[in-house]
Amino acid sequence: MKKFLSVLLVCLLASTLFAACNKTDSNEIRIGINYELSGGSATYGQGSVEGIELAIEEINAAGGINGKLIKPYKVDNSSNIAEATTLATKLITQDKVIAILGPATSGCFQAQIPVANKNKIPVASGSTTADGVTVAANGKVQEYAFRICFSDSFQGRVMANFAAETLSAKNAVIIMDSSSDYGKGLAENFKETFTATGGTIIAEEAYVKDDTDFNAILTKVKGLSFDVIYIPGYYNEAGLIIKQARNLGIDTPILGADGFDSPVLVELAGENALNDIYFTNHYSSLDKDPLVISFIESFSKKYGKDPDAFNALGYDLAKFVADAVGRAEKLNGESVKNALEATEAFAGVTGTLSVDEMHNPIKSIVVIKMENGKQVSSTKVNP
């Protein structure tokens, strides 16, 4: 009997300690931040988190959400899909978060969706643009996955129409990143829309991630007659392609997507090469909206630099999820998910958005022009 009572006492003590360790403060709201803070996509992850942390700081300084402060749990998935999944599981099962912000890239974000669905905890990203992110293979919506950025197909269509209508382009060359769904998706939608306007794709060339020498491709297309080059890819390779194209005397307009938006693009290409550059983006610092002006001032004060689109998307993402948490019936994943689905006319620095039936945003896009390495104008295109 004494042995039994001793074992029982040990079990009760262990249970008490376990419960204490897993108890959450009733005055806090736990939010996970699962981002690429190192590795190949670190620029996007770090930029997003800067915006997120500014937003959380502002929300908490204003009294939090219905009197409760946000407690962020930040992890680095190292730009690794498997690690993103493992960390999502930790955030949900151990840290007891009621929502996860991130990751920034489509592959890492999609990898954690099964974990989110299983545990009924919403995950939301500000920058996962791949078309199928919020939709399962069977065509049904991923119940607990959301994003606040537009899709690659929308970007491709907008840029193709811009090339045809604004730049009066009739012939285009596509140089795409064939190693990523991002590059292939953008290229496909640009091509489909551009040809529908009566334009012709006279050449399609491909490269893969981490390529550095593009002279063979550019020499091949230089002798052709074309009005624009479309580069659906990221700044790492795009900056080098632009630099090498200009060095070969190719001075036609070069078009791209939101993957161009990084200060590294200027470092790689050089200011002198970045003329007649146009790219679709989620946000423009040239926007005179009071929300944008206020955000730029706050961000510059905190970080000592001007914000880019990933900073703005991260900021909006945190405010978007916080808005839903504030409207949720209960502080649990399912209630927050329901509130996210019901979002209408949320006003952010990247535009006003409503959530559609596929958990995608209905919002505007901007086309930015660069001259001498600087953004000089932006054109807003409504959905």
C-alpha positions in Angstrom: 0.0 0.0 0.0 2.9 2.4 0.9 4.5 1.7 -2.4 1.2 2.3 -4.3 0.7 5.6 -2.4 4.3 6.6 -3.2 3.9 5.9 -6.9 0.5 7.8 -6.9 2.1 10.8 -5.2 4.9 10.9 -7.8 2.4 10.7 -10.6 0.3 13.5 -9.1 3.4 15.7 -8.7 4.5 15.0 -12.2 1.0 15.9 -13.5 1.0 19.1 -11.5 4.4 20.1 -12.9 3.4 19.3 -16.4 0.2 21.3 -16.2 2.1 24.2 -14.7 4.7 24.1 -17.5 1.9 24.1 -20.2 -0.4 26.6 -18.5 -0.9 29.8 -20.5 -1.2 33.2 -19.0 -4.9 34.3 -19.4 -3.7 37.9 -20.1 -1.6 37.0 -23.1 -2.3 35.9 -26.7 0.3 33.5 -28.0 1.2 34.0 -31.7 3.8 31.9 -33.6 6.2 33.5 -36.0 7.7 30.7 -38.3 10.0 32.4 -40.8 13.1 32.0 -42.9 15.6 34.0 -40.8 18.6 32.2 -42.3 19.3 30.2 -45.5 18.5 31.0 -49.1 15.2 32.9 -48.4 16.5 34.9 -45.4 16.0 38.3 -47.0 12.2 37.6 -47.3 11.9 36.1 -43.9 13.9 38.8 -42.1 12.0 41.5 -43.9 8.7 40.0 -43.0 9.6 39.6 -39.4 10.7 43.2 -39.1 7.3 44.3 -40.2 5.6 41.8 -37.9 7.5 42.9 -34.8 6.8 46.6 -35.5 3.0 45.8 -35.7 3.0 43.7 -32.5 4.9 46.4 -30.7 2.3 49.0 -31.8 -0.6 46.7 -30.9 0.7 46.0 -27.4 1.6 49.7 -26.8 -2.1 50.5 -27.6 -3.3 48.0 -25.0 -3.2 44.8 -26.9 -6.2 42.9 -28.2 -9.2 43.4 -26.0 -6.8 44.1 -23.1 -4.6 41.1 -23.7 -1.0 41.5 -24.9 0.4 39.5 -27.8 3.2 37.2 -26.8 5.2 36.2 -29.9 7.0 32.9 -30.3 9.6 33.4 -33.0 11.5 30.5 -34.7 13.9 30.2 -37.6 13.1 27.4 -40.1 16.4 28.1 -42.0 14.5 28.2 -45.3 14.0 24.4 -45.0 10.7 22.8 -45.7 11.1 19.9 -43.2 12.2 22.3 -40.5 9.2 24.6 -41.1 6.9 21.6 -40.5 8.7 20.5 -37.3 8.7 24.1 -35.9 5.0 24.5 -36.7 4.3 21.3 -34.7 6.3 22.7 -31.8 4.6 26.1 -31.9 1.2 24.5 -31.8 1.6 21.5 -29.5 4.2 22.9 -27.0 4.0 26.7 -27.2 0.2 26.6 -27.5 -0.1 29.4 -30.1 -3.6 30.2 -31.5 -2.2 31.2 -34.9 1.0 31.1 -36.9 2.4 33.9 -39.0 4.6 32.7 -41.9 6.6 31.3 -43.5 7.4 33.7 -46.3 7.9 31.2 -49.1 5.2 29.0 -50.7 7.1 25.7 -50.2 7.7 26.2 -46.4 4.2 27.6 -45.9 2.5 24.7 -47.7 4.5 22.2 -45.7 3.0 23.2 -42.4 -0.6 23.3 -43.6 -1.3 19.6 -42.8 -0.2 20.3 -39.2 -2.4 23.4 -39.0 -5.4 21.5 -40.4 -4.9 18.6 -38.0 -4.6 20.8 -34.9 -7.2 23.4 -36.1 -4.8 26.3 -35.8 -4.8 28.9 -38.6 -1.6 29.7 -40.4 -1.3 32.9 -42.5 1.4 34.3 -44.8 2.0 37.7 -46.3 4.1 36.6 -49.3 3.2 33.1 -50.5 2.2 33.9 -54.1 2.0 30.3 -55.6 -1.4 29.7 -57.0 -2.3 26.6 -55.1 -1.2 27.7 -51.6 -4.6 27.8 -50.0 -6.2 25.1 -52.2 -5.8 21.3 -51.7 -5.1 18.9 -54.6 -8.8 18.0 -54.7 -9.7 21.6 -55.4 -11.1 22.3 -51.9 -9.9 25.2 -49.8 -7.3 24.5 -47.1 -9.5 25.2 -44.1 -6.8 26.7 -41.9 -4.5 28.4 -44.4 -4.7 32.1 -45.4 -2.7 34.7 -47.2 -2.9 38.4 -47.8 -0.8 38.6 -51.0 -2.1 38.2 -54.5 -1.2 35.1 -56.6 1.4 34.5 -59.3 -1.3 34.1 -61.9 -2.6 37.6 -61.1 0.9 39.0 -61.3 1.6 37.4 -64.6 -1.7 38.6 -66.1 -1.2 42.2 -64.9 2.3 42.4 -66.2 1.3 41.0 -69.6 -1.5 43.5 -70.0 0.8 46.3 -68.8 3.4 45.3 -71.4 0.8 45.2 -74.2 -1.3 48.3 -73.2 1.1 50.7 -71.5 4.4 49.8 -73.2 2.7 48.9 -76.6 4.8 45.7 -76.7 4.1 43.3 -79.5 7.0 40.8 -79.1 8.4 39.5 -75.9 11.2 37.3 -74.6 10.8 35.2 -71.4 13.8 34.2 -69.4 12.5 32.2 -66.5 13.7 30.4 -63.4 12.7 26.8 -64.4 13.7 25.4 -61.0 10.8 27.0 -59.1 7.1 26.9 -59.2 7.1 30.6 -58.8 9.0 31.2 -62.0 7.1 28.7 -64.0 3.7 29.9 -62.8 4.5 33.5 -63.6 5.8 32.6 -67.0 2.8 30.5 -67.9 0.3 33.3 -67.0 2.3 36.0 -68.7 2.5 34.0 -71.9 -1.2 33.1 -71.9 -2.3 36.7 -71.3 0.3 38.3 -73.6 -0.6 36.1 -76.6 -4.3 36.7 -75.9 -3.7 40.4 -76.4 -2.2 39.6 -79.9 1.4 39.6 -78.8 4.0 37.0 -79.6 6.5 35.3 -77.4 9.5 35.0 -79.8 11.8 33.1 -77.4 11.7 31.3 -74.1 14.9 30.7 -72.2 15.5 29.1 -68.8 18.0 29.1 -66.0 18.1 27.5 -62.6 18.5 28.9 -59.1 22.1 30.0 -58.3 23.2 30.3 -61.9 25.5 33.3 -62.3 26.5 33.4 -66.0 23.7 34.3 -68.4 25.8 35.6 -71.3 25.0 32.6 -73.5 21.3 33.1 -73.2 21.5 36.8 -73.6 23.8 36.6 -76.7 21.3 34.1 -78.2 18.3 36.5 -77.8 20.2 39.7 -78.6 19.9 39.2 -82.3 16.1 38.8 -82.1 13.6 41.6 -82.5 11.6 42.1 -79.3 10.1 44.9 -77.3 10.4 43.6 -73.7 12.1 40.9 -71.7 10.1 39.2 -68.9 12.1 37.7 -66.1 9.9 35.7 -63.7 12.3 35.0 -60.9 14.0 36.3 -57.8 16.4 39.2 -57.3 19.5 36.9 -56.9 19.6 35.9 -60.5 17.5 38.8 -62.0 20.1 41.3 -60.8 22.8 39.5 -62.7 20.7 39.0 -65.8 19.9 42.7 -65.9 23.5 43.7 -65.5 24.8 41.3 -68.1 22.0 42.2 -70.6 22.8 45.9 -70.3 26.5 45.2 -70.7 25.7 43.4 -74.0 23.8 46.5 -75.2 20.2 45.1 -74.6 18.4 48.3 -73.6 14.7 47.2 -74.0 12.4 47.4 -71.0 12.9 44.5 -68.5 9.8 43.3 -66.6 9.5 41.2 -63.4 7.5 40.4 -60.4 7.6 40.9 -56.6 10.8 38.7 -56.5 12.6 41.8 -57.7 11.8 43.7 -54.6 15.1 43.6 -52.6 17.9 46.1 -52.1 20.2 43.2 -53.3 18.8 43.7 -56.8 20.5 47.1 -56.9 23.7 45.7 -55.4 23.9 42.9 -58.1 22.8 44.9 -61.1 24.2 48.3 -60.3 22.2 51.5 -60.5 23.2 52.3 -64.1 21.7 49.0 -65.3 18.4 49.5 -63.6 16.7 51.7 -66.2 13.4 50.9 -67.9 12.7 48.2 -65.2 9.1 47.4 -64.3 7.8 44.9 -61.8 4.6 44.0 -60.1 4.5 44.4 -56.3 2.2 44.4 -53.3 3.2 47.9 -52.1 4.9 51.1 -53.1 6.6 53.6 -50.8 5.5 56.3 -53.3 1.8 55.8 -52.2 0.5 58.9 -50.5 -2.1 57.1 -48.4 -1.9 58.3 -44.8 -1.6 54.7 -43.6 1.5 54.2 -45.8 3.1 57.5 -44.8 2.6 56.6 -41.1 4.0 53.1 -41.6 7.1 54.4 -43.4 7.8 56.9 -40.6 7.3 54.3 -37.8 9.4 51.7 -39.6 12.2 54.1 -40.4 12.3 55.3 -36.8 12.6 51.8 -35.5 15.0 50.3 -38.0 16.8 53.3 -39.5 15.9 52.4 -43.1 13.1 52.6 -45.6 10.7 49.6 -45.7 10.2 47.4 -48.7 7.2 45.2 -49.7 8.2 42.3 -47.4 8.3 44.7 -44.4 4.9 46.1 -45.4 3.4 42.6 -45.9 4.7 41.4 -42.6 3.3 44.4 -40.9 -0.1 44.0 -42.5 -0.1 40.2 -41.8 0.3 40.8 -38.0 -2.4 43.5 -38.0 -4.7 41.3 -40.1 -4.5 38.3 -37.8 -4.7 40.6 -34.7 -7.9 42.1 -36.2 -9.4 38.6 -36.6 -8.4 37.6 -33.0 -10.1 40.7 -31.7 -13.3 39.7 -33.5 -13.2 36.0 -32.7 -15.9 34.5 -30.4 -13.3 32.6 -28.4 -9.5 32.6 -28.1 -9.0 29.3 -29.9 -7.8 28.4 -33.4 -11.3 27.5 -34.8 -12.8 30.8 -33.7 -9.8 32.8 -35.1 -10.1 30.9 -38.4 -13.8 31.8 -38.6 -13.0 35.5 -38.0 -10.3 35.4 -40.7 -12.8 34.0 -43.2 -15.2 36.8 -42.4 -12.7 39.6 -43.0 -14.0 42.4 -45.1 -12.4 45.7 -46.1 -9.4 45.3 -43.8 -7.3 48.5 -44.4 -3.6 47.8 -44.6 -0.5 49.6 -45.9 -0.5 47.1 -48.9 -4.1 47.9 -49.7 -7.6 47.2 -48.5 -8.5 43.6 -48.7 -11.4 41.2 -48.2 -11.0 37.4 -47.9 -12.6 35.3 -50.7 -14.0 31.8 -50.5 -10.5 30.3 -51.2 -8.8 32.3 -48.4 -7.1 34.6 -50.9 -7.3 38.4 -50.7 -9.3 40.6 -53.0 -7.0 43.6 -53.4 -5.1 45.8 -55.8 -1.6 45.4 -57.2 1.0 48.0 -58.2 3.4 48.1 -61.1 6.6 49.9 -60.1 9.1 51.6 -62.5 12.8 51.9 -61.7 15.2 54.4 -63.2 18.9 54.5 -62.1 18.3 52.0 -59.4 15.4 54.0 -57.8 11.7 53.5 -57.8 10.3 56.5 -59.6 6.6 55.7 -60.2 3.9 53.2 -59.4 0.6 52.4 -61.1 -2.2 50.8 -59.1 -4.2 48.1 -60.9 -7.5 46.9 -59.3 -8.5 43.2 -59.3 
